[in-house]
Amino acid sequence: MRRFFKRFTLLAALALLPLISSARLAALERIVSLKPNITELLFAMGAGGEVVGVTSWCDFPKEARTLPKVGDYMDIDVEKVLSLRPTLVVGSKEGSRRAPILALEDAGVPVLLLPFGNLEELFSSTLALGERLRRKEEAARLVERWKDGLALMREEPKRRVLAVVGKRPLVAAGSRSYIGELISIAGGRNVLDTDLPYVRISREHISAMDPEIIIDMTMGGEGSDMGYLDGLEVSAVKEGRVYREDMSEFRLGPRILDQVRRLMEIIGGGR
């Protein structure tokens, strides 16, 4: 009798396997990511296999580079997105043009726009995305690891730091931006202590603030032009503490702990 029940249980379990596999397949999404930090986040929470389209800026992780491209950072090819038959399009509330979003929604495609303006929004958006993708545990583990890591890495303010993120016009990251938050955690004192996340500045402002460290994070063709510092008598220039960093390495996403480590190297004196 006991042997019969064992055999019955095994057969029942085998019979359920196709149903379980079908349920998992049915739960898979076809996701199009409209921002590089979101692409990183999707892969970090284990949903990379469900991503079917990304932007031309999505270069991390390396698996994202071979996926179909649907546009660049701002401009989205709606027809290309629709051709990929997405079940979900994920973008950010920052830097997203409204017209293509409305066109996708009018076509019946679910669109999820999440805020990524600062660390708290990264945490909350990660949890919201995890819930939408039925990956709540994975998302919660990511957020917990980030929070624990940042708490352990936090340093006392050491030097005055200016983070330049644009040159035409000159724009710098304020203390309330996520770049400003990372600088603070890494032991820097942002010379732009303002409620605005990003501030337009001038050469005269730079001279008046006299930063001890300048971190240039400008992108694209702006990156190699450092002429805005020519002739400035500020501590960072005189002491040779001007650093060029690749902004693509400082996206607000899963690599924030590595970003703080790099900033700690810069602020602590290493190159």
Number of C-alpha atoms within 10 A of each C-alpha: 6 7 8 9 10 11 12 12 12 11 11 11 11 11 11 11 11 11 11 11 11 11 11 10 10 9 11 15 17 17 27 29 26 29 24 25 24 26 28 24 26 25 18 17 21 13 21 17 14 17 22 20 26 29 25 18 18 26 18 16 14 10 12 24 15 11 17 17 22 24 19 16 17 12 15 19 13 17 12 14 25 16 9 15 14 19 16 18 23 20 23 18 14 12 11 17 13 9 12 17 20 14 13 17 13 10 11 11 18 15 18 16 16 19 16 23 17 17 20 14 15 21 20 17 20 27 21 18 21 21 15 12 19 14 16 16 12 17 25 19 13 17 18 12 13 18 16 10 14 18 11 9 15 16 15 11 15 14 16 21 24 28 27 21 23 21 22 10 10 15 17 27 27 24 24 21 19 23 28 26 19 26 27 23 22 26 23 26 24 25 22 24 13 14 11 12 18 21 17 16 16 15 14 10 11 18 14 11 17 20 24 23 27 25 21 22 23 24 15 9 8 13 17 11 10 12 8 13 16 9 9 15 13 18 18 21 18 11 10 11 18 21 15 14 17 14 14 16 15 20 19 23 23 23 16 20 17 12 19 24 16 18 23 22 12 20 25 14 10 10 10
